[in-house]
Amino acid sequence: MPELEIHHESGHAIDPTGQRVGVLAAIPAVALAIVSISSHRSHTDAIIQKSTANDKWAQYQSTRVKFHSLELGENLVDVVGANGERSSRMLADYKRQKAKYEKEGKEIMGEARRRTKRPRLPRTAHCAWTLAKAYWRSRWC
């Protein structure tokens, strides 16, 4: 099969108008890419922040469930009316564990509240980048 060559009218001469158009098209494209990447990064940061706060609240909940289970154990020992050395050891162990879970629960709750009340910078930044991206697209695309 014979090769087909396409001949241009200007040959291989440099086209200054084409170069300007190419550069002018590339500048908004690069700016849009930078804005888009920044928007996605700030959105990811906001998701990670929210997820970490949710994890802390779940940890707090599990600690409280353990604490209430110990309270239930104490109530059951009281209702059954078990007396003796074994029940007193069990109640002492429950009391020790309750103190531990009470302390852990307060620490975890403080951490969860601190993470929940963090400044909304990533979300604000995400909104700003999204608006900038929308502006660039409406303006140049």
PEMO-V503056 format. One record per pair of residues at least 4 apart in sequence whose ideal C-beta (glycine too) atoms are under 8 Angstrom apart, sorted by the first residue. I is the first residue (numbers start at 1). J is the second residue. Records with the same first field share a line. If there is no record, write none. Layout:
I=J, J
This chain:
8=12
10=15
14=19
15=19
16=20
17=21
18=22
19=23
20=24
21=25
22=26
23=27
24=28
25=29
26=30
27=31
28=32, 136, 139, 140
29=33, 140
30=34
31=35, 136
32=36, 133, 136, 137, 140, 141
33=37
34=38
35=39, 129, 132, 133, 136
36=40, 129, 133
37=41
38=42, 125, 129
39=43, 126, 129, 130, 132, 133
40=44
41=45
42=46, 122, 123, 125, 126, 129
43=47, 122, 126
44=48
45=49, 122, 125
46=50, 122, 123, 126
47=51
48=52
49=53, 115, 118, 122
50=54
51=55
52=56, 115
53=57, 112, 115, 116, 118
54=58
55=59
56=60, 108, 111, 112, 115
57=61, 112, 116
58=62
59=63, 108, 112
60=64, 105, 108, 109, 112
61=65
62=66
63=67, 101, 104, 105, 108
64=68, 101, 105
65=69
66=70, 97, 101
67=71, 98, 101, 102, 105
68=72
69=73
70=74, 94, 97, 98, 101
71=75, 98
72=76
73=77, 90, 94
74=78, 91, 94, 95
75=79
76=80
77=82, 87, 90, 91, 94
82=86, 87
83=87, 88
84=88
85=89
86=90
87=91
88=92
89=93
90=94
91=95
92=96
93=97
94=98
95=99
96=100
97=101
98=102
99=103
100=104
101=105
102=106
103=107
104=108
105=109
106=110
107=111
108=112
109=113
110=114
111=115
112=116
113=117
114=118
120=124
121=125
122=126
123=127
124=128
125=129
126=130
127=131
128=132
129=133
130=134
131=135
132=136
133=137
134=138
135=139
136=140, 141
137=141
